[in-house]
């Protein structure tokens, strides 16, 4: 079972993760993030946190990652104001799994 955790994002936003034992990967462009994410999938990381601003730019790669058992890819807000991309993805996954939006208390569409 995979046991490594990583974070991908710009150096200033993700450096603090290093203090808690998370492997940090610096990426400032969507291309860098995509390359790193593919590598971490191949290396079977358990969890990869990905800067929300980068995650929004690589939706196809994220969709393919969801088909894999590992890693769980979690978009996280970094710097500035969160766009809501990460929360929308979680909401969509939960709604798809159980048919009801338990996060915002609305019935799911079928």
C-alpha positions in Angstrom: 0.0 0.0 0.0 1.4 3.4 -0.9 2.4 5.6 2.0 4.0 8.7 0.6 2.3 12.1 0.5 3.3 14.9 -1.8 2.3 18.5 -2.6 2.7 20.3 -6.0 2.6 24.0 -6.2 4.6 27.2 -6.3 7.5 27.1 -3.9 6.2 29.9 -1.6 2.8 28.2 -1.2 3.9 24.6 -0.5 7.2 25.0 1.4 5.5 24.8 4.8 4.3 21.3 4.0 7.9 20.1 4.2 7.9 20.8 7.9 5.2 18.1 8.5 7.0 15.4 6.3 5.2 16.0 3.0 7.4 15.7 -0.1 7.3 19.1 -1.8 7.4 19.6 -5.6 7.8 23.0 -7.1 5.7 23.8 -10.1 4.7 27.2 -11.4 3.2 26.2 -14.7 0.4 23.8 -15.7 2.9 21.8 -17.8 5.3 21.3 -14.9 2.3 20.3 -12.6 1.1 17.8 -15.2 4.5 16.2 -15.6 5.0 16.0 -11.9 1.5 14.6 -11.3 2.0 11.9 -13.9 5.3 10.9 -12.3 3.8 10.7 -8.8 0.9 8.6 -10.1 3.5 6.2 -11.7 5.5 6.2 -8.4 2.3 5.2 -6.5 2.0 8.0 -4.0 -0.9 7.7 -1.6 -2.0 11.3 -1.6 -1.0 14.3 -3.8 -2.2 17.8 -2.8 -2.2 20.0 -5.9 -2.4 23.8 -5.9 -5.9 24.7 -7.0 -4.7 27.3 -9.5 -2.7 24.6 -11.3 -5.4 21.9 -11.0 -7.9 24.1 -12.9 -5.5 24.1 -15.9 -5.1 20.3 -16.2 -8.6 18.8 -16.0 -7.9 15.9 -18.3 -5.0 14.7 -16.2 -7.1 15.0 -13.1 -9.9 13.0 -14.7 -7.4 10.2 -15.6 -6.0 10.3 -12.0 -9.5 9.7 -10.6 -9.6 6.4 -12.5 -6.5 5.2 -10.5 -6.7 3.7 -7.1 -3.8 5.8 -6.0 -3.1 8.6 -5.4 -6.0 10.6 -4.1 -5.4 13.9 -5.8 -6.7 16.8 -3.7 -6.8 20.4 -5.0 -6.0 22.9 -2.3 -6.2 26.7 -2.3 -2.9 28.4 -2.2 -2.2 32.1 -2.0 -4.8 34.7 -2.8 -8.6 33.9 -2.8 -9.7 30.3 -3.3 -11.5 29.8 -6.6 -13.7 27.0 -5.3 -12.4 24.5 -7.9 -11.4 22.0 -5.2 -14.6 22.2 -3.3 -16.6 21.9 -6.5 -14.7 18.7 -7.3 -15.4 17.2 -3.9 -19.1 18.2 -4.1 -19.4 16.6 -7.5 -17.7 13.3 -6.4 -19.9 13.0 -3.3 -23.0 13.8 -5.3 -22.1 11.2 -7.9 -21.4 8.6 -5.2 -24.6 8.9 -3.2 -26.9 10.9 -5.4 -27.5 13.7 -3.0 -25.5 16.9 -2.4 -24.8 16.6 1.3 -22.3 19.4 1.3 -24.8 22.1 0.2 -27.9 20.2 1.1 -29.4 20.0 -2.4 -30.8 16.9 -4.1 -28.6 15.5 -6.8 -29.5 15.5 -10.5 -30.0 12.2 -12.2 
